[in-house]
Amino acid sequence: MAVICTILSQYLLTTDDYEDSSHHRRQLFTIGLSSITTIGATHPLEFKTVIANNAGLRAAVEESARLDQSLKAKAQEKADLAARAKQQQKPTIQLKMNFGNFK
């Protein structure tokens, strides 16, 4: 468990590193964090023991989890803004007659 978590933690990024990283590095970050999260959910006692014994690993996982949450929040805000913009583009008045033939 300790070896797997340590290897996966090498893929984690900090907030500063995330902006400068490539697309592939960001994908590795996502995969590494989701794998660590899955391991923590499936083996909670062993995971807590490994995290408690390795302060660097714990700090990396916590910072990456916060980064992931902030990225998801930004994506949700962006989606909400796009939905609002699309909703505002719809006409508020529905005409009963088609004026498309008039020139």
Buried (B, 14 or more C-beta within 10 A) or exposed (E): EBEEBBEBBEBBBBEEEBEEBEEEBBEBBBEBBEBBBEBBEEEEEBBEEBBEEBEEBBEBBEBBBEBBEEBEEEEEEEEEEEEEEEEEEEEEEEEEEEEEEEE
